[in-house]
Amino acid sequence: MNQDELAGYITTSFAGVEPVTNAGDTFFFYNPVTIQPPDRMFPFVTLVTSDAYDKHSNLGRPGVYRLNIGVSGQTFRALFDTSEHSHAAATPDFTALNKLMPHPEYGRMHWLCILNPDDETLATQVHPLLVEAYDMAVRKRTKSASGV
């Protein structure tokens, strides 16, 4: 699946998602009634296609893109044992394709990433994480709209 197909998958799988593309990167916002401009919101998923902001993933390779997903701390810790005594705490190969890993810059904020997920990985590993990120964005927006 290329980045355009993945962007289409995200926007058709989740209601109220507004994608905003800038310089080839796509930011996905939960904005069901389009009342807030995207610059006033925070994306729950991003699709990055260049090394403009970091060089960790070597996105300059033909056809390579990185899907970034914000998840809960609990999910992040369940996926990646980040304790200092864990072998998983070692720096992953951020250039590896089709492998879930902490985001190279925003892992500490519970963002994970994957380069070029294949269809099986998308269905079995990535989609549930997209659902979680989307649900978190919906809850945050609902809470914000209710003034709580």
N, C-alpha and C positions, 0 to 999 in steps of 0.2 A: 504494500500500500504506500503510495507516495504522499507527500505532505498535503496536497490538495484533496485527495481522497479522504485522508484522515480529518482534515478540517470539515469536510462535508459530513463525515460520520459523526463528529462531535455536535455540529449544529442541528443535525436531524435527529439525533438520539436524545437530546435534552431540550425541553421546552423553555422558551424565553431566553435563549442564549444569543448574545450579540457578539459576533466576531468583528474585531477591528484589526486591519492589516496595516503595518507600517514597515517600510523598507524590507518587505519579504517575510517578516515575522508576523504571526497572528496571535492576538490576545483574545481570550474568550471570557466574556462577562455575563453574569446573570443579570439581565435587565429586561424583564418581561414586558414592561409597558414603555420602555425607552424614555423614561422621564429624567434620568440622570445622564449627563454626558460621560463617556468612558473615562475622560481624564479625572473624574471625581470618584471612580470606582477602582477596585482592585481585581485583577483577573483571577480565576480559579484554575485555569489551564493556559499554558502558552505553547506555541509551536515556533521554534527558532530555527532559522535556516542559514545563518551566517555566523562568523566569528567576530562580529562587530563589537560585542560586549564582553566576551571572554573567549579564550583560545583553548580551553580545556578539552573540548570534544572534537576539534579539528573538523568543523562543519564545512570547511572549504572543499571537502571531497565531493565529487559529483553525486548528486541525489541524496546526500546525507542530511538529516534533520534531527532535531531533538525535541521530544515532547516532554514538557515539564508539568507536573501535577502537584498541587498543594493538598496535603492530607492531614489528618489529625496526628497529634504527637503519639498517641497510642498505636496507630497503624504504622507510622514511621518506625517506631521502636520495635514493633513486631517484625517488620521487614528487615531492618538493619540493626544488629546489635552494635551500638555505637559506644559501648563501654570501653575504657582504655585498655582493658585486659582481653578484649576480643580480637580475633584475627580479622573480623569484619571491619574493625575500626581503621584498618590499613586503607590507604588511598586506592580506590578502585581505578580500573582502566576506563577513563571517561570517554575513550574513543571506541569502546566495544559496542557493536551493534546488537540490538534485540536483547538487552540485559537491563533489568531494573537496577538502579543504583541511586544513592543520594545525589541530589543536585550539586554540582561542583561549587557553586557559590551560596546557594540558599538552602542547603541541607539542614543547617542549624535552625531554619524556620519551618522545617518539616515539608520541604519540597523534595520530590524525587524526580528522576528523569529516566528516559529510555530513548535510545537512538534507533530509528527505523524499526519499530515493532512489526513483527510479521503477523499474519492473520490469527494464528493460534494464540500467540502471546497477547495480542489485543483482546481476544475473546476471553481468555482464561485468567489473565493477570491484570491487564491494563483497564479493561472495562469496569471491573468492580472499583478500582481506584478513581476512575472518572466519575462514577456514581457517587462515591463518598465526597469527592471535591465539589461536585454539583450540589449535593444535599447540604453541605456546609455553607456554600454560597447562598442557597435559598434561605436557610435558617438565618444567616447574618442579615440578608436583605429584609426578611420578614420582621426580624427584631428591630432593625433600624427604622423601617416604615411605621412600626407601631409605637416608636418612641421609647422603647424599653431600654 
